[in-house]
């Protein structure tokens, strides 16, 4: 089914749906996605936190705090793919790792996104920040066959528009940059056009302030990027406040990912280290967004969701933070890149004053792939069968309405190296003997002699210390079979089987053959 037909179906749904009429007030929606921020970095999630995050905490105190929210992947690009498509990232052509600054677009033109769905429901949509899903630059001459990697520096005509970026994937307005803040090129792009032509090459090899060598525009100053993007977001809110059209703002922060560059106002404020200071600056961003909504009298009718794309990076300096009494991963094992909880369980708070009448905490399991179904439910859209194949609406949780519990049958997780885990009820099965990422065990030598899989009871053992793989073979087989069915069917939601992108079998599925 082509994208044109999908959009036609959504338009017809919009015209005839009785969920919301044109006269109804549909809430504005804002997603604030932190970059590499741990579960334990939000003080309302961590009673032993070394610092306070009052603005995020206030959202939780007046809304819903999810304690078992997962990202679909333990790294940046894959989580963003799932967030915008409602589809597990490993169903795309990217089976591990991330895209880079010059990578081709990961989201295909035919794939419906959250932005496109909301556009068809008459939302004005905006993306601001870190894209990290690839787009097409205007190359000079023939670019390298492989555009992925830290050392790829093709010749680009920065006076020409990009293609297949945010504006072509569902966003009416866009302002941001192509990948991470430590990946070149360091160029802002607004509505497909670079805002300036890069004139110099910069790099920073300080461990915390690290960014790779690359072309840099004169208006792109690394330490000023987070404040600048926040100003752009606040400006967008002011512009949309008087409109009768609801808006959707996806603000993808570049922080507290490397380079860890808190501005002077926050230096030393956390009493921990520069990473802690940067987290406080992220919290302040949430405060600025909230204040802009208040100033325009639209806070009541705006849904604000704060979460992160994965756990904290080891570049945050866990040992240094521990000396200050702080653990970004809270009680969980691992960090960014890992298949363990520390890489994938994230803070997730939802504020919606006019919709959430009583604040509460829930342990309902949700995933970042659930945005598509939730927003479709909210906006009264019926999703075509071959979209959002892994997305479940958590709107009933927010509204405390009746629904079949648990919301999700199971939730699939993925590490930077493409290793799988599946969570169902209290059980978590990891289809790999090690971390699948950066923490130990992650080498052949470290994994030698370990059980081939890992099984943990997260209710009794949230820190994943006691591998029960040999004790519950029936649970292992049940979860393994369920994951196999999700992979083979191309979906984990009810509906017709779909196809995954790329080969039918790939390297990280060797466990399915045994």
N, C-alpha and C positions, 0 to 999 in steps of 0.2 A: 504494500500500500504506500503510495507516494505521499510526500509531505503536503502537497496541495489538497489531496483528499482528506488527510488527517485534519487540516485546518478547517476545511469545509464542514466536517463533522462537528468540530468544536463550535463553529459559528452557529450551526443549526441548534446545537445544544443550548447555546447562549440565548437564542431567540425564543426557545420554547420551554426552557427550564422554569420550574415554579419555585426553585430554591431561593433565588434572588431576582427581583424585578429591577427595572431601571431606576425605580424610585427608592429602592432599598439602599441603605448605607452599607457599603462593603468596606471592611477595614483596610487601611494601608498596611503594608507588610514590609518589615525591615529585617534582613538577616545580617548580623554582624559576625563574621567568621574570623576568629583569631587564627594565627599561623604558628603552629608548634607551641601550643600552650597546654599544660598539664591539668588534669583533674584537680590536683592539690594546689593549683595556683590561684584558685578562687576561694577566698577565706570562708565563705559559707559552706564550702565542701570540705574544708580542712580545719579541724579544731586546733591543730598545731601549726598553722601557717605562721610564717615569720612576719607577714605583713597583711594589711587589710585591703580589700577591694570593695569599697563601699557602694560604688555605682552598680556594679554587677550584682552585689548582694541585695541591693534595694529592688532590682528587678525580680529576684527570686522571692524576696519577702512579700512582694505584692502580686506574685504570679504563681507559676508552676516551676518547681525544681525537679528535674529528672535525675535520678541517681544511677540509672543503668542505660545511658545513652551511648551508642557506639558510632564511630566513623566506619565507613565501609572499608577503609584502608588506613594503614599506619603512616602514610605519606601524602604529600600535597596534591599532586595531579589527580590520582585516582579518586580521592574523596570528592574533589570538585566535580569530576565527571558524574559520580553518583548523585551528588546534590542537585545538579541541574537536569539530570535525565530520569531519576528514579530507577536506575538500572545499576546493578553491581558493576564496578569498574572492570573486573576481570572478564566481563562479557565483551568488552571493547577489544581493539587490537593491542592494547597495552597490557601485557600479562605480568609485568613487574617494572619497578623503577618509576621514573617521572619523565615528563617532557622537559625541553630546554628552551632557551630564549629564541631560537630560530626554528623550532619544531613545527611540523605541519599540524593542522587542526585535528584534534582527537575526536571531537563530536562531529559525526557525519551530517551532511546537509539534510538528510532524510529523517534524522532523529529529532523527535519533538522534545523541546526543553520546557522547563518551568516558566521561563520568560515568555516563550511563544504562547503557551497555554494561557497565561495571565493577560497577555496582549489581546487575545481573542475574547477575553472576558472584560475588555475595555479598561484594563489597567495600563497606566504609563509605567514603563519598566526602565530601571537604570542599573548599570553595573559600574562600580567604582573600586579600583584597587588592583590587586594581583590576580591576573587571569590564569596563567599557568595551565592552559589547555591547548596551546598551539594556535597559530594563525598563519596566514600566508603573507610574508613580506614581498615587496617588489624587488626581486633580485636583479643585479646587473650581470649579464652573462649567464653562464650555466652554474648553478649552485652545486655543492657536493651532493652526491647521491644520498648520503646519510647526514641529515641535519640535526641529529641528536648528539648531545655530548657537550662537555664543558669547554672543549677547545675548538669548536666549530665557529668560524667567523667569516661567513660569506659576505660578498659585496652587496650592499643594499642601497637602493635609491630611497632615502628617507624623505624625499620631497613628494613621494607618491603614497596614495592610501594603501592600507593593508586590506586584505580580503579574508572572509570567513572568520572574522573575529566576533566579539560580543554583539555588535549591531546586526550581524547575520545569524545570530543564535538566540534571538529573542529579546534584545535590549534596545529600547527606543533611544536611550542615551548611554554613552560609555566614556569612561575616563580611567586610564590605568596603564599598566605596562605588561610586557609579554609573559614573564616568568617570575622567579623569585627575585628578591632584592639583592641577592648575591650572584645572579646570573645575567650576563650581558645579553642584549644591549640595554643600556640604561637610558631609555627614551620613553617619555609619556606619549600616549596615543589617545586622542579625543575624537570620538565618532569617526573612527577609521584613519584619521590623519595624524601623523606625528606632529607634536606641537613645536618641535625645533629639530634642526639637523645636528647630530652629534659632531662636536668639533675637537674633542680631546679623548684620550684614553686614560682611564683611572683604574686603580686597584687598591685594595687594603688587605694586608696580610696579617694584621693583628687577629689573634684567635677569635675573640668575641666580636670584633668589628669587621670581620672578614667579608670581602666581596671579591669575586674573580675579576681579572683584568678584562676590560672591555670598553667599547665606544660609549661615550657619555655626552648627553645633551647639556648645553649651558644652563637650562632650567631644571636640571635633575641633580639635586644635592642629597645624598643618601640620608643624612641625619634629619633632613627636612621633609622627607617623603611622607611619613606618617602624619605629621601636622597638616601638610598640604592636602593629602587625600581626605582628611577629616574636614578641612575647610570646604573642599569640593562637595562632600556629602551634606554638610550643614547648609551650604548654598542651595543644593538640590531640594532639600526639604523646604526651605523658604520659598523657592520658586513654585513648588507644587502645592503649597498649603492652601492657596485660594482657589485651586482648581476643583471643579465638580468631579473630576476623574480621580479615582483612587490610584495610589502608586505602590510599586514594589521596588525597593532598593536593596540590592545585594552588594553589601560593602565588605569586600574581602581584604582584610588588613594584611600588611606585610610584616606584622609584628606579633609576638616577640621572636620571630625567626631571625637568624643571622642575616645581615650584620646587626648585632645587638648595640643599638645606638640611641639610648635615651637622651632626650634634650636636657639642657642644663637644669631646668626646673625640677626634674625628677632624679637627678644624680644624687646618690646616697640616701634617697628618701625611704627606701625599703629596709634599710639596715641589714641587707643580706649581700647582694652583689649587683652588678650592672643588669643582669637578667631580671632580678626582682624589681629593679627600678623601671625597666622596660615594661614589665607586667603592670606596674602602677600607671604608666603612661597609657597602656591599653585600656585600663579601667577608666581613666579620665576621658578617653575617646567615647566610651559608653555614656558617660555623664554629659558630654557635649551633644551627642545625638539626642539624648533624652531632653536636655534643656531646649534644643531647637524645636522639638515637638511641643513642649510646654509653651514656649513663646508664641507659637502659632495656634494654640488651643486645639491641637489635634492628637495629643497624647492618648486621650481616652479611646479614640477610635483607631489606634495603631497597634499592631502586633509587633513587638520587638523580640527577636530570638537571638540570644547570644550563645555561641558554641565555638568549637575549634575543629580544625581539620585533622588533627591527630595529637598525640601526647607531646610532651616537651622534648626538645632535642638534648642529647648529651652535651652540646655546646653551651647549654645553660650553666654547666659546671655543677653537677650534682654534689661532688664532695665539698665544694666551697659553700653551697647552699645548706648542706647538712650541718656544717659548722655553725650556721646561723639558726639551726633548728627547723629547716624547711625542706620538704620533699615534694617536688613538682608532681610526682606520680602518686602522692598520698600513701596509701598502704599497698599499692599495686606493684606488681613486678614489671620491670622493663620500662621502655620509653619509646619515643618516636622510632619508627621503622620496624618495631618488634610485633610479633603476633600475640604477645602477652597483653594483659589488661592495661598496663601503663602506656602502651602505644596506641590503644584504640578506645578506651573508655574516657569520655570527655565531659566537661561541664556543659550543661544544656539547660538554659532557663528561658522561660517564655513569659512575657508581660503583655497583657491585653486588658486594660482597666474596664472597658465596657463589656467585655466578653467573659472574663474570668472573675467571677463575683467573690469567690473565696480562694485565698492562696492555699497551696498545699504542696506536699512533697510526694512524689510517686516513684516506685521502683519498676514501673512498667518499662519493658525493654523496647527501645526505639532505635532507629538508625538514621544517619544523614541521608539515606536514599528515600526517606519517607516524606520529604518536603513536597514532592510532586503530587502524591495522592492527597496529602493534607490540604494543600492549597487548592487543588481541584475540588475537594469536598467543600472547602470554605467558599469558593467562588461559584459553586453549582455547575461545574463542568464534568461531563462524562468522558473519561479517557478512552481512546481507541485501544483495542485489545493488544496491539503490538507496541505499546508504549508503557513506560513505568513498570516494567515487568517484575520489579522487586519492591515496589513502594506500597506501604500501608498508611492509611490516614490515622494520625494521632489526634485529630480534632475531637473525637468522642472523649478522649482523656482530658483535654483542656476544658471541655464543657461539662465534664462529669456526668455524661449521659450513659445509658446502658449500652454495653457492647460485649461481645464474646471475649473473654479473657483466656489466655493472654492475647494481646493484639496481634502479635506476630507468632506464627508457628515456630519459627526459628530464625536466627540471624547469622549471616555469613560474614566472616572477617578475613582480612587479607594483609599480608606483610609486604615490605618493600621488595623482597625477593620472590614474591608471588606465592608464598605458602598460605595454606588455608586453615581456618578454624570455623567451627559452627557452634553456636550457643542455643540451647533449648532448655527452658526451665532453669534448673539449677546447674545443669551440666554444660561443660565446655570441652569439646574434642579438638585437639590440634593435630593436624595431619602431617606432622613433622617432628623429629626428635629434639630440635633446638629452637632458637628464638625466631628464625626466619628473617632476622634483621641484624642489628648492630651489637646487641648485648650477648653475653655468653649464655649458653653454648651456641656458637655460630660457625665453628670450623669443623672439618671432618675429624680432626684429632679430638676436639672437645666432645663431639657427638658419638664417638666410637663407644660401643657397648651400651648406649642408652636405648630404652624402648623406642620402637619406630614411631609411636604416637604418644600423645599426652592427653590424659583425661583428668579434669579437675571438677570438684564440686564447689562452685563459686559461692554458695551460701555458707558453707562451712570453711572454705579455704579460698577467700578472695585474693590472697597473695600468691596463689598457684605454687605452693610449695610441695604438695603431696600428690604425686602422679599416681592415679588409680587405674591406669590402663590395664594392668593385669588382673585387677580385682573385679571389674565389671565388664566382661567381654560382651554381654548382651547390650549394654548401653553403647559401647563402642560401635557395635555392628549397626544398631538402630540409627545413630547419628551419621555414621559413614554412608549408609544407604540413603538417608534423607539428603545429604549433601550431593551425592551422586545424582539423585533425581532432579535436584535443582539445577545442576550443571547440564544434564542431558536434555531437560525440558526447556532450557533457555529462559526459565522464569521460576520464581518462588511464590508468585501469587496465582490465584485461580485464573484459568483461561487456556486458550489454545497454545500448544507448544511453539516456541520461537527458536531462532537460531542465534548462537553466539557469533561474534565476529572473529575472523581469523581461522586457524585450523581447528578441526573438531577436537583434537587432543593436542596438548602442549606439555612441555617438560615438567611443569609443576603438578601434573596430574598422574605421575607415575604410580602413586598409591592406588589409583583406580584399577590398575592392571594386576594387582596382587591381592 
